[in-house]
Amino acid sequence: MVALRNHIRATHADMGKPHQGRIMDTANLLSRIGFVGAGRVAQTLAAAFSAAGHHVVAVSSRSDANLAPFHARCPAADILGSPQEVADKSSVVFLTVSDDAISKVCADISWRAGTAVVHCSGATEVSALATARDAGVFTGGFHPMQMFANPDVALAGLPGCTVGIEADEALLEPLETLARSIGCVPLSLPAGIRPLYHASAYYVGPFLIALLKEGANLWAHFGASERQAMEALLPLLRGTVAAVQDAGLAKGMGGCVARGDMGTIQKHLASLAHLEPAAADLYRELALRNVPLALERGTLNPIRAQQIEALLNRREIDFPVD
């Protein structure tokens, strides 16, 4: 192993790329998939890979509680006692551990040259796997843009889901093939942009849930439960997504800003400020971001847009008189 590692380094030291010019056996790469970490992401991907005909051979986890649900979804995988055992048995290892643990877990494994290791973090750079790459291992990132709160729900949502992939040149095509095999759409990511790419997903993931919670909180002021709020707001959300899918962001947007309806905006602000100033401030920030979309949509003229921006930028609101 040491001799091979030194040979790789010596051969490609001038380029700093240990894998330059090597050819990966794609079929062999996909033949034995292992997981280090058995949480919700691992459970979802292992089940998807198995259903697509890939051989998930092994898993290890620090949490015994995760192993039973993993095994239930992927019974063919051997439950092993350590990450090293998983690496020894697998041709490609998915490190489905917490972001902060990726680099350390990778460094603690003695890797075999010619195999591959992939993490599933959206924000962590592939360079976190540098110790494996220095050992002649192909490295990459495989990040499904999906919520993994419930593996069964996540599994059902994988078809059509985008997977952000960054990898060594020889590993890129196999990972893209793997993504397509589970019904996902591969997206090749350039190096250095993973945190920005990952942050973008939060606007339609956790941040969207925070906005739904804001809406539910407003419903609570007139006695509605969170369940009642969601029963009303989720169909609206689905309609919003359908409108955007049909017409795009600007053309798919409706609402009082798009109509230039200042009276409604003022009523909204007054009612929110009466309840909680922070709620009115959030409304202002979001409505201001609607203005350029409304201009692009063509339903708001520049003069009205300036008037709406002036209204939204005011911090004291007079209650409107009907």
MARVEX-676676 format. One record per residue: residue in three letters; x, y, z of N, C-alpha, C in turn. Coordinates in steps of 0.2 Angstrom, whole numbers, padded with zeros to 4 digits, always signed. Each point is the difference from the previous one (the first is absolute). Layout:
<rs>
AlaXYZXYZXYZ/...
</rs>
This chain:
<rs>
Met+0004-0006+0000-0004+0006+0000+0004+0006+0000/Val+0005+0000+0004+0005+0006+0001+0004+0001-0007/Ala+0002-0005-0003+0004+0000-0006-0005+0003-0006/Leu-0006-0003+0000-0005+0003-0005-0002+0007+0001/Arg-0001+0002+0006-0001+0007+0002+0006+0005-0002/Asn+0006-0002+0001+0006+0004-0002+0000+0000-0007/His-0001-0006-0004+0000+0000-0007-0005+0005-0003/Ile-0006+0000+0003-0005+0005-0003+0002+0007+0001/Arg+0003+0002+0006+0002+0006+0002+0005+0003-0005/Ala+0005-0005-0001+0006+0002-0004-0002+0001-0007/Thr-0004-0004-0002-0002+0000-0007-0004+0007-0002/His-0004+0002+0005-0004+0006-0002+0001+0006+0004/Ala+0006+0000+0003+0002+0006+0005-0001+0006-0003/Asp+0002+0000-0007+0000+0007-0003-0007+0002-0002/Met-0005-0004+0000-0007+0002-0001-0004+0000+0007/Gly+0003-0003+0005-0004+0000+0006-0006-0004-0001/Lys-0001-0004-0005-0006-0004-0001+0002-0008+0000/Pro-0001-0003+0006+0002-0007+0000-0003-0005-0005/His-0006+0002-0003-0004-0004-0004+0001+0001-0007/Gln+0004+0005-0002+0000+0003-0007+0002-0006-0005/Gly-0004-0001-0005+0001-0005-0005-0002-0007+0002/Arg-0002-0001+0006-0002-0007+0002-0007-0001-0003/Ile-0002-0007-0001-0007-0001-0002-0003-0004+0005/Met-0006+0002+0002-0004-0004+0005-0005-0005-0003/Asp+0000-0006+0003-0005-0005-0002-0006+0002+0003/Thr-0005+0003-0004-0006+0002+0002-0004-0006+0003/Ala-0001-0005-0004-0004-0006+0003+0003-0002+0007/Asn+0006-0001+0000+0003-0002+0007-0001+0005+0005/Leu+0000+0006-0001-0001+0006+0005-0007-0001+0003/Leu-0005-0001-0005-0007-0001+0003-0002-0007+0003/Ser+0005-0004-0001-0002-0007+0002-0001-0001+0008/Arg+0004+0004+0004+0000-0002+0007+0000+0007+0004/Ile-0006+0002+0002-0001+0007+0003-0001-0001+0007/Gly+0004+0004+0004+0000-0001+0007-0002+0007+0003/Phe-0003+0000+0006-0002+0006+0004+0004+0001+0006/Val+0003+0005+0002+0002+0002+0007-0005+0005+0002/Gly-0004-0002+0005-0005+0004+0002-0007-0003-0002/Ala-0005-0001+0004-0006-0003-0002-0006+0004+0002/Gly+0001+0007+0000-0006+0004+0001-0005+0001-0006/Arg-0004+0005+0000-0005+0000-0004+0002+0001-0008/Val+0006+0004-0001+0002+0000-0007+0003-0007-0002/Ala+0003-0003+0004+0003-0007-0002-0006-0005-0001/Gln-0005+0000+0005-0006-0004-0001-0003+0001-0007/Thr-0001+0006-0002-0004+0002-0006+0005-0002-0006/Leu+0006+0002+0000+0004-0002-0006+0001-0007-0001/Ala+0001-0004+0006+0001-0007+0000-0006-0004-0003/Ala-0006+0003+0002-0006-0003-0003+0000+0001-0007/Ala+0001+0006-0002+0000+0002-0007+0005-0004-0004/Phe+0006+0000+0002+0005-0004-0004-0002-0007+0000/Ser-0002-0003+0005-0002-0007+0000-0006-0001-0005/Ala-0005+0004+0000-0006-0001-0004+0002+0001-0008/Ala+0006+0004-0001+0002+0001-0007+0005-0006-0002/Gly+0001-0005+0004+0004-0005-0002+0007+0000+0002/His+0002+0005+0004+0007+0000+0003+0001-0004+0006/His+0006-0002+0001+0001-0004+0006+0003+0004+0006/Val-0004+0001+0004+0002+0003+0007+0002-0005+0004/Val+0007+0000+0001+0003-0006+0004+0001+0001+0007/Ala+0001+0006+0003+0002+0001+0007-0002+0007+0002/Val-0001+0000+0007-0001+0006+0003+0003+0000+0007/Ser+0002+0005+0003+0002+0001+0007-0003+0007+0002/Ser-0001+0000+0007-0002+0006+0003+0001+0000+0007/Arg+0002+0006+0003+0001+0001+0007-0007-0001+0004/Ser-0005+0001-0004-0007+0000+0004-0003-0007-0002/Asp-0001-0004+0005-0003-0006-0001-0008+0001-0001/Ala-0003+0005+0002-0007+0002-0002-0001+0000-0007/Asn+0005+0003-0004-0001+0001-0007+0001-0007-0004/Leu+0003-0005+0003+0002-0006-0004-0007-0004-0002/Ala-0004+0000+0005-0006-0004-0001-0004+0002-0006/Pro-0002+0007+0000-0004+0002-0006+0004+0000-0006/Phe+0007+0001+0000+0004-0001-0006-0001-0007-0003/His+0001-0005+0005+0000-0007-0002-0007-0002-0003/Ala-0006+0003+0003-0006-0001-0002-0001+0002-0007/Arg+0003+0006-0002-0001+0002-0007+0005-0003-0005/Cys+0006-0002+0003+0005-0003-0004+0003-0007+0003/Pro-0004-0005+0000+0002-0006+0004+0006-0004-0003/Ala+0002+0001-0006+0005-0003-0003+0007+0002+0003/Ala+0000+0006+0003+0006+0003+0002+0003-0003+0007/Asp+0006-0001+0000+0003-0003+0006+0001+0006+0005/Ile-0002-0001+0006+0001+0005+0006+0007-0002+0003/Leu+0005+0005-0001+0007-0001+0002+0002+0005+0005/Gly+0005-0002+0004+0002+0003+0006+0003+0007-0001/Ser+0003+0001-0006+0004+0006+0000+0000+0003-0007/Pro+0002+0007-0001+0000+0002-0007+0006-0003-0004/Gln+0005-0002+0003+0005-0004-0003-0002-0006-0003/Glu-0004-0004+0003-0003-0006-0003-0004+0001-0006/Val-0004+0006+0001-0004+0002-0006+0004+0001-0006/Ala+0006+0004+0001+0004+0002-0005+0004-0006-0003/Asp+0001-0005+0004+0004-0006-0003-0005-0004-0004/Lys-0006+0000+0001-0005-0004-0004-0003+0003-0006/Ser+0001+0007+0000-0004+0004-0005+0005+0003-0006/Ser-0004+0000-0006+0004+0004-0005-0001+0007+0000/Val-0006+0002+0003-0001+0008+0001-0004+0000+0007/Val+0003+0005+0004-0003+0001+0007-0003+0007+0000/Phe-0006+0000+0002-0004+0006+0001+0001+0002+0007/Leu+0003+0006+0002+0001+0002+0007-0007+0004+0001/Thr-0005-0003+0003-0006+0004+0002+0000+0001+0007/Val+0005+0004+0002+0001+0002+0007-0001+0008+0000/Ser+0000+0003+0006-0001+0007+0001+0006+0003-0004/Asp-0002+0007-0002+0005+0003-0004+0007+0001+0004/Asp-0001+0002+0006+0006+0001+0004+0005-0006+0001/Ala-0003-0006-0001+0003-0007+0001+0003-0002-0006/Ile-0001+0002-0006+0002-0003-0006+0008+0000-0001/Ser+0003+0005+0002+0007+0000-0001+0004-0005+0005/Lys-0003+0000+0006+0003-0004+0005-0001-0007-0002/Val-0006-0002-0001-0002-0007-0002+0004-0002-0006/Cys+0001+0004-0005+0004-0002-0006+0007-0001+0002/Ala+0003+0004+0004+0007+0000+0002+0001-0006+0004/Asp-0005-0003+0004+0001-0006+0004+0000-0006-0004/Ile-0001+0000-0006-0001-0006-0004+0007-0001-0004/Ser+0002-0006-0001+0005-0002-0004-0003-0002-0007/Trp+0001+0004-0005-0003-0001-0006+0004-0004-0005/Arg-0004-0004-0004+0003-0004-0006+0000+0005-0006/Ala+0006+0001-0003+0000+0003-0006-0005-0003-0006/Gly-0003+0004-0004-0004-0002-0005-0008-0001+0002/Thr-0001+0001+0007-0007+0000+0002-0002+0007+0000/Ala-0006+0001+0003-0003+0007+0000-0003+0002+0007/Val+0000+0006+0002-0004+0002+0005-0004+0007-0001/Val-0006+0000+0002-0004+0005-0002-0004+0003+0006/His+0000+0006+0001-0004+0003+0006-0007+0003-0003/Cys-0005+0000+0004-0006+0003-0002-0002+0006+0003/Ser+0005+0004+0002-0001+0007+0003-0001+0005-0006/Gly-0005+0005+0001-0001+0005-0005+0005+0005+0000/Ala+0002+0002+0006+0005+0006+0001+0007-0002+0001/Thr+0002-0006+0002+0007-0002+0001+0003-0001-0007/Glu+0006+0003+0000+0004-0001-0006+0003-0007-0001/Val+0001-0002-0006+0003-0007-0001+0007-0001+0003/Ser+0003+0006+0001+0007+0000+0003+0000-0003+0007/Ala-0006-0001+0003+0000-0003+0007+0002-0007-0001/Leu+0000-0003-0006+0002-0007-0001+0007+0000-0002/Ala+0004+0005+0001+0007+0000-0003+0004-0006+0002/Thr+0000-0002+0006+0004-0006+0003-0001-0006-0005/Ala-0007-0001-0002-0001-0006-0004+0003+0001-0007/Arg-0001+0007-0002+0003+0001-0007+0007-0001+0000/Asp+0004+0002+0005+0007-0001+0000+0002-0007+0000/Ala-0005-0004+0002+0002-0008+0000-0002-0003-0006/Gly-0002+0004-0005-0002-0003-0007-0007-0002-0001/Val-0004+0003+0005-0007-0001+0000-0004+0005-0004/Phe-0005-0001-0004-0004+0005-0004-0005+0003+0005/Thr-0001+0006+0000-0004+0004+0005-0006+0004-0004/Gly-0005+0001+0004-0005+0004-0003-0006+0001+0005/Gly-0004+0005-0002-0006+0002+0004-0006-0002-0004/Phe-0005-0003+0004-0007-0002-0003-0005+0003+0004/His-0003+0005-0001-0005+0003+0004-0007+0001-0003/Pro-0005-0004+0002-0007+0000-0003-0003+0006+0004/Met-0003+0005-0005-0004+0005+0003-0007-0002+0002/Gln+0000-0002+0006-0006-0004+0003+0000+0001+0007/Met-0006+0000+0003+0000+0000+0008+0000-0007+0002/Phe+0003-0001+0005+0001-0007+0003-0003-0001+0007/Ala-0005+0004+0001-0003-0001+0007-0003-0007+0001/Asn-0003-0003-0005-0003-0007+0000+0003-0003-0006/Pro+0004-0006+0001+0003-0003-0006-0005-0003-0005/Asp-0006-0002+0002-0005-0003-0004-0003+0006-0005/Val-0001+0006+0003-0002+0006-0004+0005+0002-0004/Ala+0006+0000+0002+0006+0002-0004+0001-0005-0006/Leu-0001-0006+0001+0001-0005-0005-0005+0001-0006/Ala-0006+0001+0003-0006+0002-0005+0002+0006-0004/Gly+0003+0005+0003+0002+0006-0004+0006+0000-0004/Leu+0004-0005+0000+0006+0000-0004-0001+0000-0007/Pro-0005-0003-0003-0001+0001-0008+0000+0007-0002/Gly+0004+0002-0004+0000+0007-0002+0004+0005+0004/Cys+0002-0002+0006+0004+0004+0004+0007+0001-0003/Thr+0003+0006+0001+0007+0001-0003+0005-0002+0005/Val+0005-0003-0002+0006-0002+0004+0006+0004-0002/Gly+0002+0004+0005+0006+0004-0002+0007-0004+0001/Ile+0003-0001-0006+0006-0004+0000+0007+0004-0001/Glu+0004-0001+0004+0007+0002-0002+0005-0006+0002/Ala+0004-0001-0005+0004-0006+0001+0007+0000-0005/Asp+0005-0004+0002+0005-0001-0005-0003-0002-0007/Glu+0004+0002-0005-0002-0001-0007-0003-0007-0001/Ala+0004-0005+0002-0001-0007-0001-0006-0002+0004/Leu-0002+0003+0005-0006-0002+0005-0006+0004-0002/Leu+0000+0005-0004-0006+0004-0001-0005-0004-0004/Glu+0002-0003-0006-0005-0004-0004-0003-0005+0004/Pro+0004-0004+0004-0003-0006+0004-0006+0003+0005/Leu+0002+0006+0003-0005+0003+0005-0006+0002-0004/Glu+0001+0003-0006-0006+0002-0003-0004-0005-0003/Thr+0003-0006-0001-0004-0006-0002-0003-0003+0006/Leu+0003+0001+0006-0004-0003+0006-0006+0005+0001/Ala+0001+0006+0000-0006+0005+0001-0005-0002-0005/Arg+0001-0001-0006-0005-0001-0005-0004-0007+0001/Ser+0004-0004+0003-0003-0007+0001-0005+0000+0005/Ile+0000+0005+0005-0005+0001+0005-0005+0005-0002/Gly+0000+0002-0006-0005+0005-0003+0001+0007+0002/Cys+0006+0002+0002+0002+0007+0001+0004+0003-0006/Val+0000+0007+0001+0003+0004-0005+0007+0002+0002/Pro+0006-0002-0003+0006+0002+0002+0002+0007-0002/Leu+0003+0003+0005+0002+0007-0002+0008+0001+0002/Ser+0004+0001-0005+0007+0000+0001+0002+0007+0003/Leu+0003+0000+0006+0002+0006+0004+0007+0001-0001/Pro+0002+0007-0001+0007+0002+0000+0003+0000+0007/Ala+0006-0001+0000+0003+0000+0007-0001+0007+0003/Gly+0000+0000+0007+0000+0007+0003-0007+0003+0001/Ile-0005-0003-0002-0007+0004+0000-0005-0004+0004/Arg+0002-0005+0004-0005-0004+0003-0003+0003+0006/Pro+0003+0005+0004-0004+0003+0005-0005+0005-0003/Leu+0001+0003-0006-0005+0004-0003-0005-0004-0003/Tyr+0001-0005-0003-0005-0005-0003-0004-0002+0005/His+0003-0002+0006-0004-0003+0006-0005+0005+0003/Ala+0003+0006+0000-0004+0006+0003-0006+0001-0004/Ser+0000-0001-0006-0005+0002-0005-0006-0005+0002/Ala+0001-0006+0001-0005-0005+0002-0004+0001+0006/Tyr+0003+0004+0005-0003+0002+0006-0006+0004-0001/Tyr+0000+0004-0006-0006+0004-0001-0006-0003-0002/Val+0001-0006-0002-0006-0004-0002-0001-0007+0005/Gly+0005+0000+0005+0000-0005+0005-0002+0002+0007/Pro+0005+0000+0004-0001+0003+0007-0003+0007+0000/Phe+0002+0004-0004-0003+0007+0001-0007+0000-0003/Leu-0002-0004-0004-0007+0000-0002-0004-0003+0006/Ile+0003-0005+0003-0004-0002+0006-0001+0005+0005/Ala+0005+0004+0001+0000+0006+0005-0006+0005-0003/Leu+0000+0001-0006-0006+0005-0003-0006-0003+0002/Leu-0001-0007-0002-0006-0003+0002-0002+0000+0007/Lys+0005+0000+0005-0001+0001+0007-0003+0007+0001/Glu+0003+0005-0003-0002+0007+0001-0007+0000-0002/Gly-0002-0003-0006-0007+0000-0002-0005-0003+0005/Ala+0002-0006+0003-0004-0003+0005+0000+0004+0006/Asn+0005+0004+0002+0000+0004+0006-0006+0005-0001/Leu+0000+0003-0006-0005+0005-0001-0007-0003+0001/Trp-0001-0006-0003-0007-0003+0001-0001-0001+0007/Ala+0005-0002+0004-0002-0001+0007-0003+0006+0004/His+0001+0006-0003-0003+0006+0003-0007+0000-0001/Phe-0003-0003-0005-0007-0001+0000-0003-0007+0002/Gly+0004-0003+0004-0002-0006+0003+0001-0007-0004/Ala+0003+0000-0006+0001-0005-0004+0006-0004+0002/Ser+0000-0007+0000+0005-0004+0002+0005+0000-0006/Glu+0006-0003+0002+0006-0001-0006-0003-0004-0005/Arg-0003-0006+0002-0003-0005-0005-0005+0004-0005/Gln-0004+0004+0003-0005+0004-0004+0004+0004-0005/Ala+0005+0004+0003+0003+0004-0005+0004-0003-0005/Met+0003-0006+0001+0003-0004-0005-0005-0003-0005/Glu-0006-0002+0002-0005-0002-0004-0002+0005-0005/Ala+0001+0006+0002-0002+0006-0005+0006+0002-0004/Leu+0006+0001+0003+0006+0003-0003+0003-0005-0005/Leu+0000-0006+0002+0004-0005-0005-0003-0001-0007/Pro-0007+0000+0000-0002+0000-0007+0002+0007-0004/Leu+0000+0005+0004+0002+0007-0003+0008-0001-0003/Leu+0004-0003+0005+0007-0001-0002+0000-0005-0006/Arg-0004-0005-0001+0001-0004-0005-0002+0004-0007/Gly-0005+0004+0001-0003+0004-0006+0006+0005-0002/Thr+0003+0003+0005+0006+0004-0002+0005-0003-0003/Val+0002-0006+0002+0005-0004-0004-0002-0002-0007/Ala-0006-0002+0000-0003-0002-0007+0000+0007-0005/Ala-0001+0005+0003+0000+0006-0004+0007+0002-0002/Val+0005-0001+0004+0007+0001-0002+0002-0005-0005/Gln-0002-0006+0001+0002-0005-0005-0003+0002-0007/Asp-0006+0002+0000-0003+0002-0006+0003+0006-0003/Ala+0001+0005+0003+0002+0007-0003+0006+0003+0002/Gly+0004-0003+0005+0006+0003+0002-0001+0004+0007/Leu+0005+0003+0002+0000+0003+0007-0005+0007-0001/Ala+0002+0004-0004-0003+0006-0001-0008+0000-0002/Lys-0001-0004-0005-0006-0001-0003-0005-0004+0005/Gly+0003-0004+0004-0003-0005+0004-0002+0004+0007/Met+0002+0006+0001-0001+0003+0006-0007+0005+0000/Gly-0004-0001+0004-0006+0004+0001+0001+0004+0006/Gly-0006+0003+0003+0000+0004+0006+0000+0007-0001/Cys+0000+0004+0006-0002+0007+0000+0006+0004-0003/Val+0006-0002+0001+0006+0003-0003+0000+0000-0007/Ala-0002-0006-0003+0000-0001-0007-0006+0004-0003/Arg-0005+0001+0004-0006+0004-0003+0002+0008+0001/Gly+0004+0001+0005+0001+0007+0001-0005+0003+0005/Asp-0003-0004+0004-0005+0001+0005+0003+0003+0006/Met+0001+0006+0001+0003+0003+0006-0005+0000+0006/Gly-0006+0001-0002-0005-0001+0006+0000-0006+0004/Thr+0001-0006-0004+0000-0006+0003+0007-0001+0004/Ile+0005+0002-0003+0007+0000+0003-0001+0004+0007/Gln-0003+0006+0000+0000+0004+0006-0004-0004+0005/Lys-0005-0003-0002-0005-0004+0005+0004-0005+0003/His+0004-0004-0004+0004-0005+0002+0005+0002+0006/Leu+0004+0006-0002+0005+0002+0004-0003+0003+0007/Ala-0006+0003+0000-0003+0002+0006-0002-0005+0004/Ser-0003-0006-0003-0002-0005+0004+0005-0004+0004/Leu+0006-0001-0004+0006-0003+0002+0003+0004+0006/Ala+0001+0006-0001+0003+0005+0005-0004+0000+0006/His-0006-0001+0000-0005+0000+0006+0002-0006+0004/Leu+0001-0006-0004+0002-0006+0004+0007+0000+0002/Glu+0005+0001-0004+0007-0001+0002+0004+0004-0005/Pro+0004+0005+0002+0004+0004-0005+0005-0005-0004/Ala+0002-0005+0003+0005-0005-0004-0004-0003-0006/Ala-0006-0001+0001-0004-0003-0006-0001+0005-0005/Ala-0001+0006+0001-0001+0005-0005+0007+0001-0003/Asp+0006+0000+0003+0006+0001-0003+0002-0006-0005/Leu-0002-0006+0002+0001-0006-0004-0004+0001-0007/Tyr-0006+0002+0001-0005+0001-0006+0003+0006-0004/Arg+0003+0005+0003+0003+0005-0004+0006-0003-0005/Glu+0004-0004+0004+0006-0002-0004-0002-0005-0006/Leu-0005-0004+0001-0002-0004-0005-0004+0003-0005/Ala-0004+0005+0002-0004+0004-0006+0005+0004-0004/Leu+0005+0003+0003+0005+0004-0004+0003-0005-0005/Arg+0001-0006+0001+0003-0005-0005-0005-0002-0005/Asn-0007+0002+0001-0005-0002-0005+0000+0006-0005/Val+0003+0006+0002-0001+0006-0005+0004-0002-0007/Pro+0006-0002+0000+0003-0001-0006-0003-0005-0004/Leu-0003-0005+0003-0003-0006-0003-0007+0003-0003/Ala-0003+0005+0003-0006+0002-0003+0002+0005-0006/Leu+0005+0003+0001+0002+0004-0006+0002-0004-0006/Glu+0003-0006+0001+0002-0004-0005-0006-0003-0003/Arg-0005-0002+0004-0007-0003-0002-0003+0005-0004/Gly+0001+0007+0000-0004+0005-0004-0006+0002+0003/Thr-0002-0002+0006-0006+0003+0003+0001+0006+0004/Leu+0006+0002+0001+0001+0005+0005+0005+0005-0004/Asn-0003+0006+0000+0004+0005-0004+0005+0004+0005/Pro+0006+0003-0003+0005+0002+0005-0002+0005+0005/Ile-0005+0005-0002-0002+0005+0005-0003-0004+0006/Arg-0005-0004-0002-0003-0004+0006+0005-0004+0004/Ala+0005-0003-0003+0005-0004+0003+0003+0005+0005/Gln+0002+0006-0002+0003+0005+0005-0004+0001+0006/Gln-0007+0001-0002-0004+0002+0006-0001-0006+0005/Ile+0000-0006-0003+0000-0006+0005+0006-0001+0004/Glu+0006+0001-0003+0006+0000+0003+0000+0005+0006/Ala-0002+0006-0002+0000+0005+0005-0005-0002+0006/Leu-0006-0003-0001-0004-0002+0005+0003-0005+0004/Leu+0003-0005-0003+0003-0006+0003+0006+0002+0005/Asn+0004+0006-0003+0006+0002+0004-0002+0004+0006/Arg-0006+0003+0001-0002+0003+0005-0001-0004+0006/Arg+0002+0002+0006+0000-0004+0006-0006+0002+0005/Glu-0004+0005-0002-0006+0001+0004-0006+0000-0004/Ile-0005-0004+0002-0005-0001-0005-0007+0003+0003/Asp-0003+0004-0004-0007+0003+0002-0005-0005-0001/Phe-0004-0002+0004-0006-0004-0001-0004+0002-0005/Pro-0001-0003-0006-0004+0002-0005-0008+0001+0002/Val-0003+0005-0003-0007+0001+0001-0004-0002-0006/Asp-0004-0005+0001-0004-0002-0005-0005+0005-0003/
</rs>
